[in-house]
Amino acid sequence: MAKGITKRSEDYSKWYLDIIFAAKLADYAPVKGCMVIRPNGYAIWENIQAALDKMFKESGHVNAYFPLFIPESFLKKEAEHVKGFAPQCAVVTHGGGKKLEEPLIVRPTSETIIWAMYKKWIQSYRDLPILINQWANVVRWEMRTRLFLRTMEFLWQEGHTAHATFDEAEEETLRILEIYRTFAEEYMALPVITGLKSEKEKFAGADRTYCIEAMMQDRKALQGGTSHNLGQNFAKAFDVQYQDENGKLQYVWATSWGVSTRLVGALIMAHSDDRGLVLPPKLAPIQVVIIPIWKGDDEKKAILTKIDSVTKDWSTHFRFKVDDRENYRPGWKFNEWEQQGVPIRIELGPKDLEKEQAILVRRDTGDKDPVGLDRLKNQITELLPKIQEDLFNKAFEFRKQYTFDCDDYTQFKKEIEDTGGFYNVHWCGSRKCEDRLQNETKATIRCIPMEKKAEKGKCLLCGSDSEERVVIAKAY
């Protein structure tokens, strides 16, 4: 265990915060409930942005930007939407020293203002589809906050698309769900379950909400992203119609979807250990850190000259940094970069130089191996994807170990409290049983999984007939 980092087994919540502070990812802001994202944390978010932005654009989406302030009347146009978000809204009533004629809502999400604009932009079927994404900040007046996972202001992307038919909107919703799954598994090294939210858990104003759900190391679920088929709800609220090929007016079909800086929290909780942050190489701001070790000026010059020679073409292969600071001892540097989650550390001292080798250290396993300097670049190039794969496999096996089928409610109540994890259970589909589950166990239906087999059974709570199992867990 690194100095200053609580063990996961002792206090998981404290461990999570200790990792954030030790890795210099974020800090508390002067405004209660808000956070300052420090350069190390923001660099991870930039890598998340870059990867997702590329995937969005490759699937035909473009970026735009909409205002932070939304007229209060806009939010009231869609009944379910305003009911869902009203308690979390921050409202501006004065500006420029005067009371506003109409209060402005600080953006909690952008469906309403975007659909007010789509009304201006859509007249004909030729104007469809519109496939827009924006990278933005949003404000939701949360009472209980936690860095990255739930803050009053956070960063995210939100996609908003308009389509001519339900089928096109549903296809878009599922396309984005697959992008989120691919990103989580291939970039975050995080296995996820894709599924449909229950009516209770779906987005306010949506017909259907799909999600990705991941298991953290404390065996709780974290919702990583959501993709919503909004049906025609917002089109009708804002009277957005188009003229079809037969000259008939039709309401537009809509989707919205988003992920946020909570993904940084997911990375922390899914992979890190008691020594500090562990990052998958694809998202690590620095993939390799080289720490030269010397005692005198002659050793320093020889070692740094060798490093310059060995690394001259590395920047085209991976992201690396040479930590040649003179005011810190090598052991201190080892600890710092370990806490910050750099996947590979290279140590090079006088004895290594004599042997034409360096010591390569894996952050995820702690394994140390001598590697010839002439083979170092190739070894790193091969090892980075191996670390990425190993992190995914470790997380997958962990989830598999703590995923259970359960058909007895008494047993479930004991195990969800003692062991935690994901439970595949039968549910009759009633809101009454869903509410009872949450009230009695603090667990919720995370999703109705996309990949499932038809299996008749009896509802875990009431014993009524059930056609399939759903995933239940305690969650963030």
C-alpha positions as CSV (number, residue, x, y, z in Angstrom):
1,M,0.0,0.0,0.0
2,A,1.3,3.5,-0.9
3,K,1.8,6.0,1.8
4,G,-1.4,8.1,2.2
5,I,-3.7,5.7,0.3
6,T,-6.3,3.8,2.3
7,K,-6.6,0.1,1.5
8,R,-9.7,-0.9,-0.5
9,S,-10.6,-3.5,2.0
10,E,-10.6,-1.0,4.8
11,D,-12.7,1.9,3.3
12,Y,-13.4,1.8,-0.4
13,S,-14.9,5.3,-0.5
14,K,-11.8,6.7,1.2
15,W,-9.5,4.7,-1.1
16,Y,-11.3,6.2,-4.1
17,L,-10.7,9.7,-2.9
18,D,-7.2,9.0,-1.9
19,I,-6.4,7.8,-5.4
20,I,-7.8,11.0,-6.9
21,F,-5.7,13.2,-4.6
22,A,-2.5,11.1,-4.9
23,A,-2.8,11.0,-8.7
24,K,-3.6,14.7,-8.8
25,L,-6.7,14.1,-10.9
26,A,-9.1,16.6,-9.2
27,D,-9.8,18.7,-6.2
28,Y,-12.7,20.2,-4.4
29,A,-13.8,23.6,-5.7
30,P,-14.7,26.6,-3.5
31,V,-18.3,26.1,-4.7
32,K,-19.7,23.2,-2.7
33,G,-20.5,20.2,-4.8
34,C,-18.3,21.2,-7.7
35,M,-14.8,20.0,-8.6
36,V,-11.6,21.3,-10.2
37,I,-10.3,18.9,-12.8
38,R,-6.5,19.0,-12.5
39,P,-4.2,18.6,-15.6
40,N,-3.7,14.9,-14.9
41,G,-7.5,14.3,-14.8
42,Y,-8.2,16.5,-17.7
43,A,-5.6,14.8,-19.9
44,I,-7.5,11.5,-19.3
45,W,-10.7,13.3,-20.3
46,E,-9.1,14.6,-23.4
47,N,-8.1,11.1,-24.4
48,I,-11.7,9.9,-23.8
49,Q,-12.9,12.9,-25.9
50,A,-10.5,12.2,-28.7
51,A,-11.4,8.5,-29.0
52,L,-15.2,9.0,-28.8
53,D,-15.1,12.1,-31.1
54,K,-13.4,10.0,-33.8
55,M,-16.0,7.2,-33.4
56,F,-18.9,9.7,-33.6
57,K,-17.5,11.4,-36.7
58,E,-16.8,8.1,-38.4
59,S,-20.4,7.2,-38.0
60,G,-21.6,10.4,-39.7
61,H,-22.1,12.8,-36.7
62,V,-20.9,16.4,-36.5
63,N,-20.2,18.7,-33.6
64,A,-22.1,21.9,-32.8
65,Y,-22.6,24.1,-29.7
66,F,-25.8,25.3,-28.1
67,P,-26.3,27.9,-25.3
68,L,-25.8,27.3,-21.6
69,F,-29.0,29.1,-20.7
70,I,-32.4,27.7,-21.6
71,P,-35.7,29.7,-21.2
72,E,-37.8,28.2,-18.4
73,S,-40.8,27.9,-20.7
74,F,-38.8,25.5,-23.0
75,L,-38.3,23.0,-20.1
76,K,-42.0,23.1,-19.3
77,K,-43.1,22.1,-22.8
78,E,-42.3,18.4,-22.3
79,A,-44.2,17.2,-19.2
80,E,-42.1,14.2,-18.2
81,H,-38.9,16.0,-18.9
82,V,-39.7,18.9,-16.6
83,K,-40.9,16.6,-13.9
84,G,-37.7,14.6,-14.1
85,F,-35.3,17.6,-14.1
86,A,-37.0,20.3,-12.1
87,P,-35.6,19.3,-8.7
88,Q,-32.1,19.5,-10.1
89,C,-32.3,22.8,-12.0
90,A,-30.3,25.9,-11.2
91,V,-32.4,29.0,-12.2
92,V,-31.1,32.5,-13.1
93,T,-33.6,35.2,-12.2
94,H,-31.5,38.3,-12.4
95,G,-28.9,39.5,-15.0
96,G,-27.3,42.9,-15.6
97,G,-28.6,44.1,-12.3
98,K,-32.2,43.6,-13.3
99,K,-34.8,40.9,-12.8
100,L,-35.3,38.9,-16.0
101,E,-38.6,38.9,-17.8
102,E,-38.3,35.1,-18.0
103,P,-36.1,33.0,-15.7
104,L,-33.3,31.0,-17.4
105,I,-32.4,27.4,-16.6
106,V,-28.7,26.6,-16.5
107,R,-28.4,23.7,-18.8
108,P,-29.1,20.3,-17.1
109,T,-29.3,18.7,-20.6
110,S,-30.1,20.3,-24.0
111,E,-33.0,18.5,-25.6
112,T,-35.4,21.5,-25.2
113,I,-33.2,24.2,-26.7
114,I,-31.9,22.0,-29.4
115,W,-35.4,21.0,-30.5
116,A,-36.4,24.7,-30.5
117,M,-33.6,25.1,-33.1
118,Y,-34.5,22.0,-35.0
119,K,-38.0,23.5,-35.6
120,K,-36.3,26.2,-37.6
121,W,-34.0,23.9,-39.5
122,I,-36.4,21.1,-40.5
123,Q,-39.1,21.5,-43.1
124,S,-38.7,18.6,-45.5
125,Y,-37.6,14.9,-45.5
126,R,-34.5,16.2,-47.4
127,D,-33.4,17.9,-44.1
128,L,-33.2,14.6,-42.3
129,P,-31.4,13.0,-40.6
130,I,-29.7,15.6,-38.4
131,L,-26.8,14.0,-36.5
132,I,-25.4,16.5,-34.0
133,N,-23.2,16.1,-31.0
134,Q,-21.9,18.7,-28.6
135,W,-19.1,18.6,-26.0
136,A,-20.3,20.8,-23.1
137,N,-20.8,21.3,-19.4
138,V,-24.1,20.8,-17.6
139,V,-25.4,21.7,-14.1
140,R,-27.6,19.5,-11.9
141,W,-28.2,20.6,-8.3
142,E,-27.1,17.4,-6.6
143,M,-27.3,17.2,-2.9
144,R,-24.9,14.3,-2.4
145,T,-21.8,14.6,-4.5
146,R,-18.6,12.7,-5.1
147,L,-15.7,13.7,-7.3
148,F,-16.2,12.6,-10.9
149,L,-19.1,10.3,-10.1
150,R,-21.7,13.0,-9.2
151,T,-21.0,16.7,-9.1
152,M,-23.2,19.7,-9.6
153,E,-21.3,20.7,-12.7
154,F,-19.7,18.1,-15.0
155,L,-18.4,17.7,-18.5
156,W,-20.0,15.5,-21.1
157,Q,-21.0,14.9,-24.6
158,E,-24.6,14.9,-25.6
159,G,-25.8,13.7,-29.0
160,H,-29.2,14.9,-30.4
161,T,-30.4,13.5,-33.7
162,A,-33.6,13.9,-35.8
163,H,-35.0,11.2,-38.1
164,A,-37.9,10.6,-40.5
165,T,-39.1,7.3,-38.9
166,F,-39.1,5.3,-35.7
167,D,-37.0,2.6,-37.2
168,E,-34.3,5.1,-38.1
169,A,-34.3,6.6,-34.6
170,E,-34.2,3.1,-33.0
171,E,-31.3,2.1,-35.3
172,E,-29.4,5.3,-34.3
173,T,-30.1,4.6,-30.6
174,L,-28.6,1.1,-30.9
175,R,-25.7,2.3,-33.1
176,I,-24.6,4.7,-30.3
177,L,-25.1,2.0,-27.7
178,E,-22.7,-0.1,-29.6
179,I,-20.2,2.8,-29.9
180,Y,-20.3,3.1,-26.1
181,R,-19.9,-0.6,-25.6
182,T,-16.9,-0.7,-28.0
183,F,-15.3,2.3,-26.3
184,A,-15.7,1.0,-22.8
185,E,-14.3,-2.4,-23.7
186,E,-11.6,-1.5,-26.2
187,Y,-10.4,1.8,-24.7
188,M,-11.3,1.6,-21.0
189,A,-10.6,-2.1,-20.7
190,L,-14.0,-2.3,-19.0
191,P,-16.5,-5.1,-19.7
192,V,-20.0,-3.8,-19.8
193,I,-23.5,-5.2,-20.0
194,T,-25.7,-3.5,-22.6
195,G,-29.4,-3.4,-21.9
196,L,-32.8,-1.6,-21.8
197,K,-33.7,0.5,-18.7
198,S,-37.0,-0.2,-17.0
199,E,-39.8,2.4,-17.2
200,K,-38.9,3.7,-13.8
201,E,-35.2,4.1,-14.6
202,K,-35.5,5.5,-18.1
203,F,-34.6,9.1,-19.1
204,A,-37.3,11.7,-18.4
205,G,-39.1,12.2,-21.7
206,A,-37.8,9.1,-23.5
207,D,-39.7,6.2,-25.0
208,R,-36.8,3.9,-24.4
209,T,-33.4,4.2,-22.7
210,Y,-30.5,1.8,-23.3
211,C,-27.4,1.8,-21.2
212,I,-24.0,0.2,-20.5
213,E,-23.5,-1.1,-17.0
214,A,-20.1,-2.0,-15.4
215,M,-19.1,-3.6,-12.2
216,M,-16.6,-1.7,-9.9
217,Q,-14.2,-3.4,-7.5
218,D,-16.6,-2.9,-4.6
219,R,-19.1,-5.0,-6.7
220,K,-21.4,-2.1,-7.2
221,A,-22.7,-1.1,-10.6
222,L,-21.9,2.1,-12.5
223,Q,-23.9,3.3,-15.4
224,G,-21.3,4.3,-17.9
225,G,-23.5,5.8,-20.7
226,T,-27.1,6.0,-21.9
227,S,-28.7,6.2,-25.4
228,H,-32.4,7.3,-25.6
229,N,-35.0,6.8,-28.2
230,L,-37.1,9.9,-27.5
231,G,-39.9,8.9,-29.9
232,Q,-41.8,12.0,-31.1
233,N,-42.2,13.5,-27.6
234,F,-39.9,16.5,-28.1
235,A,-41.0,17.0,-31.8
236,K,-44.6,17.3,-30.6
237,A,-43.7,19.5,-27.7
238,F,-41.9,21.9,-30.1
239,D,-44.1,21.2,-33.1
240,V,-41.2,20.0,-35.3
241,Q,-42.7,18.5,-38.4
242,Y,-41.4,17.7,-41.9
243,Q,-43.1,17.2,-45.2
244,D,-42.6,13.6,-46.4
245,E,-42.1,12.4,-50.0
246,N,-45.9,12.4,-50.4
247,G,-46.3,16.0,-49.2
248,K,-47.8,15.0,-45.9
249,L,-46.7,16.5,-42.6
250,Q,-45.1,14.1,-40.1
251,Y,-43.6,14.6,-36.7
252,V,-39.9,14.0,-36.5
253,W,-38.4,11.1,-34.5
254,A,-35.6,11.9,-32.0
255,T,-32.7,10.4,-30.1
256,S,-30.3,11.7,-27.4
257,W,-27.3,10.1,-25.8
258,G,-24.4,10.9,-23.6
259,V,-21.4,10.0,-21.5
260,S,-19.6,12.2,-18.9
261,T,-16.6,12.7,-16.8
262,R,-18.0,10.0,-14.6
263,L,-16.0,7.7,-16.9
264,V,-12.9,8.9,-15.2
265,G,-14.4,7.7,-12.0
266,A,-15.1,4.4,-13.6
267,L,-11.5,4.0,-14.7
268,I,-10.3,4.7,-11.2
269,M,-12.7,2.2,-9.5
270,A,-12.4,-0.6,-12.1
271,H,-8.6,-0.9,-12.3
272,S,-6.7,0.9,-9.5
273,D,-5.0,-0.8,-6.6
274,D,-3.8,0.0,-3.1
275,R,-0.6,1.6,-4.6
276,G,-2.5,4.2,-6.7
277,L,-4.1,4.7,-10.1
278,V,-3.9,2.1,-12.8
279,L,-4.7,3.2,-16.3
280,P,-5.3,1.3,-19.5
281,P,-2.6,2.3,-22.0
282,K,-5.0,3.5,-24.6
283,L,-6.2,6.3,-22.3
284,A,-3.1,6.9,-20.3
285,P,-1.8,10.5,-20.9
286,I,1.8,9.1,-20.5
287,Q,2.2,5.5,-21.5
288,V,5.9,5.2,-20.6
289,V,8.0,7.1,-18.1
290,I,11.8,6.9,-18.1
291,I,13.6,7.5,-14.9
292,P,17.4,8.0,-15.3
293,I,19.5,7.3,-12.2
294,W,22.9,9.0,-11.6
295,K,25.2,10.2,-8.9
296,G,27.6,12.6,-10.6
297,D,27.6,14.8,-13.6
298,D,29.6,12.3,-15.7
299,E,27.0,9.6,-15.1
300,K,24.1,12.0,-15.7
301,K,25.6,13.1,-19.1
302,A,26.2,9.5,-20.2
303,I,22.8,8.3,-19.2
304,L,20.8,11.2,-20.7
305,T,22.8,11.0,-23.9
306,K,22.0,7.3,-24.2
307,I,18.3,8.0,-23.5
308,D,18.2,10.7,-26.2
309,S,19.7,8.1,-28.7
310,V,17.4,5.3,-27.7
311,T,14.2,7.4,-27.7
312,K,14.8,9.5,-30.8
313,D,11.8,7.9,-32.7
314,W,9.6,6.8,-29.8
315,S,7.1,9.7,-30.1
316,T,5.7,8.2,-33.3
317,H,5.0,4.9,-31.5
318,F,3.8,5.8,-28.0
319,R,3.5,8.6,-25.5
320,F,6.5,8.9,-23.2
321,K,8.2,11.2,-20.8
322,V,11.8,11.4,-19.4
323,D,11.8,12.4,-15.8
324,D,15.2,14.0,-15.4
325,R,14.3,16.4,-12.5
326,E,17.3,16.8,-10.3
327,N,15.5,17.9,-7.1
328,Y,13.7,14.5,-6.5
329,R,15.3,11.1,-5.6
330,P,14.6,8.1,-7.9
331,G,12.5,6.3,-5.3
332,W,10.3,9.4,-4.9
333,K,9.8,9.5,-8.7
334,F,9.0,5.7,-8.8
335,N,6.2,6.3,-6.2
336,E,4.8,9.4,-7.9
337,W,4.5,7.8,-11.4
338,E,3.1,4.6,-9.8
339,Q,0.4,6.6,-8.1
340,Q,-0.4,8.4,-11.4
341,G,-0.9,5.1,-13.1
342,V,1.7,5.3,-15.9
343,P,1.5,1.8,-17.5
344,I,5.3,1.2,-18.0
345,R,8.2,2.6,-16.1
346,I,11.8,2.3,-17.4
347,E,14.7,2.6,-15.0
348,L,18.2,3.3,-16.3
349,G,21.2,3.6,-14.1
350,P,25.0,3.3,-14.5
351,K,25.1,-0.5,-14.0
352,D,22.2,-0.9,-16.6
353,L,24.2,1.3,-19.0
354,E,27.2,-0.9,-18.7
355,K,25.1,-3.9,-19.6
356,E,23.3,-2.0,-22.4
357,Q,19.9,-2.7,-20.8
358,A,17.2,-1.0,-18.8
359,I,14.7,-2.3,-16.2
360,L,11.1,-2.4,-17.4
361,V,8.4,-2.3,-14.8
362,R,4.7,-3.0,-15.4
363,R,2.4,-0.8,-13.4
364,D,-0.5,-3.3,-13.4
365,T,1.4,-6.3,-12.1
366,G,4.6,-4.8,-10.7
367,D,6.7,-7.2,-12.8
368,K,10.3,-6.1,-13.3
369,D,12.4,-7.3,-16.2
370,P,15.8,-6.3,-17.7
371,V,15.5,-5.5,-21.4
372,G,18.3,-4.8,-23.9
373,L,18.3,-1.2,-25.0
374,D,18.3,-2.3,-28.6
375,R,15.0,-4.2,-28.0
376,L,13.3,-1.7,-25.7
377,K,11.1,0.1,-28.2
378,N,9.8,-3.2,-29.7
379,Q,9.2,-4.6,-26.2
380,I,7.2,-1.6,-25.2
381,T,5.2,-1.6,-28.4
382,E,4.3,-5.2,-27.8
383,L,3.6,-4.8,-24.1
384,L,1.2,-1.9,-24.2
385,P,-1.6,-3.8,-25.9
386,K,-0.8,-6.8,-23.7
387,I,-1.4,-4.7,-20.6
388,Q,-4.6,-3.3,-22.2
389,E,-5.9,-6.9,-22.8
390,D,-4.8,-8.1,-19.4
391,L,-6.7,-5.3,-17.6
392,F,-9.9,-6.1,-19.6
393,N,-9.5,-9.9,-18.8
394,K,-9.0,-9.2,-15.1
395,A,-12.1,-7.0,-14.9
396,F,-14.1,-9.5,-16.9
397,E,-13.1,-12.4,-14.6
398,F,-13.9,-10.3,-11.6
399,R,-17.4,-9.5,-12.9
400,K,-17.9,-13.2,-13.8
401,Q,-16.9,-14.2,-10.3
402,Y,-19.5,-11.9,-8.7
403,T,-22.4,-12.4,-11.1
404,F,-25.1,-14.8,-9.8
405,D,-28.5,-16.3,-10.8
406,C,-30.9,-16.0,-7.8
407,D,-34.5,-17.2,-7.4
408,D,-35.0,-16.7,-3.7
409,Y,-35.7,-13.3,-2.3
410,T,-34.6,-14.1,1.2
411,Q,-31.3,-15.4,-0.1
412,F,-30.9,-12.3,-2.4
413,K,-31.4,-9.8,0.5
414,K,-28.7,-11.5,2.4
415,E,-26.2,-11.9,-0.5
416,I,-26.7,-8.4,-1.9
417,E,-25.8,-7.0,1.5
418,D,-22.9,-9.4,2.4
419,T,-21.4,-10.1,-1.0
420,G,-22.7,-7.6,-3.5
421,G,-22.4,-8.1,-7.2
422,F,-24.7,-8.5,-10.2
423,Y,-27.8,-10.7,-9.8
424,N,-29.7,-12.2,-12.7
425,V,-33.3,-12.5,-11.4
426,H,-36.8,-12.9,-12.7
427,W,-39.1,-9.9,-12.6
428,C,-42.7,-9.6,-13.5
429,G,-42.4,-6.1,-14.9
430,S,-44.5,-4.3,-12.3
431,R,-43.5,-0.9,-10.8
432,K,-44.8,-2.1,-7.5
433,C,-42.2,-4.9,-7.3
434,E,-39.5,-2.6,-8.6
435,D,-40.2,0.0,-5.9
436,R,-40.3,-2.7,-3.2
437,L,-36.9,-4.0,-4.3
438,Q,-35.3,-0.6,-4.0
439,N,-37.0,0.3,-0.7
440,E,-36.1,-3.0,1.0
441,T,-32.6,-3.6,-0.4
442,K,-31.3,-0.3,-1.9
443,A,-30.7,-2.4,-5.1
444,T,-32.2,-1.4,-8.5
445,I,-32.9,-3.0,-11.8
446,R,-29.8,-1.9,-13.8
447,C,-31.1,-3.2,-17.1
448,I,-32.9,-5.8,-19.1
449,P,-29.9,-7.2,-20.9
450,M,-29.7,-7.2,-24.7
451,E,-27.9,-10.6,-24.7
452,K,-30.2,-12.9,-22.9
453,K,-31.9,-16.2,-23.5
454,A,-35.7,-16.7,-23.2
455,E,-36.3,-18.3,-19.9
456,K,-39.7,-18.5,-18.1
457,G,-39.7,-18.2,-14.3
458,K,-41.3,-16.6,-11.3
459,C,-40.8,-13.0,-10.2
460,L,-38.2,-12.8,-7.4
461,L,-40.5,-10.5,-5.4
462,C,-44.1,-11.5,-6.0
463,G,-43.9,-14.9,-7.7
464,S,-45.9,-13.9,-10.8
465,D,-44.9,-15.2,-14.2
466,S,-41.7,-13.8,-15.8
467,E,-40.4,-14.3,-19.3
468,E,-36.8,-13.3,-18.7
469,R,-34.1,-12.3,-16.2
470,V,-33.0,-8.8,-15.4
471,V,-29.7,-7.5,-13.9
472,I,-30.0,-6.2,-10.3
473,A,-27.3,-4.5,-8.3
474,K,-26.5,-1.7,-5.9
475,A,-25.2,1.2,-7.9
476,Y,-23.5,4.5,-7.9
